[in-house]
Amino acid sequence: MGYQVAYRPLTDILDDLDPALVNPILANKRFQTLFHANATPDNAVTKWVDTRIAQR
């Protein structure tokens, strides 16, 4: 008997996180600098982070 795993994109999981937890991280300039230094530009998570930072 096997297990069924439901696939959810990481961006959907990030959307479910508590904004009280996520927003201070996204607002942190050091996080932004380190994230963008290591991010892949066309990555869905990079786009998610950039969108959330821009909405602040």
C-alpha positions as CSV (number, residue, x, y, z in Angstrom):
1,M,0.0,0.0,0.0
2,G,1.5,3.3,-1.1
3,Y,1.0,6.8,0.1
4,Q,-0.6,9.5,-2.0
5,V,1.1,12.9,-1.7
6,A,-0.7,16.0,-2.7
7,Y,1.5,18.3,-4.7
8,R,1.3,22.0,-3.7
9,P,3.5,24.7,-5.2
10,L,5.8,26.3,-2.6
11,T,4.2,29.6,-3.4
12,D,0.9,28.3,-2.2
13,I,2.5,27.1,1.0
14,L,4.1,30.5,1.5
15,D,0.7,32.2,1.0
16,D,-0.7,30.1,3.9
17,L,2.0,31.4,6.3
18,D,0.9,33.9,8.9
19,P,1.7,37.4,7.6
20,A,2.8,38.4,11.2
21,L,5.6,35.9,10.7
22,V,6.4,36.6,7.0
23,N,6.2,40.4,6.8
24,P,9.0,41.2,9.2
25,I,11.3,38.8,7.4
26,L,10.4,40.4,4.0
27,A,10.9,43.9,5.4
28,N,14.4,43.0,6.6
29,K,16.9,44.7,4.2
30,R,19.6,42.1,5.0
31,F,17.2,39.3,4.0
32,Q,16.4,41.1,0.8
33,T,20.1,41.6,0.0
34,L,21.0,37.9,0.7
35,F,17.9,36.6,-1.0
36,H,18.5,38.5,-4.2
37,A,22.2,37.7,-4.2
38,N,21.3,34.0,-4.4
39,A,18.0,33.9,-6.1
40,T,17.2,32.7,-9.6
41,P,15.4,35.6,-11.4
42,D,12.7,33.6,-13.1
43,N,12.0,31.3,-10.2
44,A,8.4,31.3,-8.9
45,V,9.5,31.8,-5.3
46,T,11.7,34.8,-6.3
47,K,8.7,36.4,-8.1
48,W,6.5,35.7,-5.0
49,V,9.0,37.4,-2.7
50,D,9.5,40.4,-5.0
51,T,5.7,40.8,-5.3
52,R,5.2,40.7,-1.5
53,I,8.1,43.2,-0.9
54,A,6.6,45.5,-3.5
55,Q,3.2,45.3,-1.8
56,R,4.6,46.5,1.5
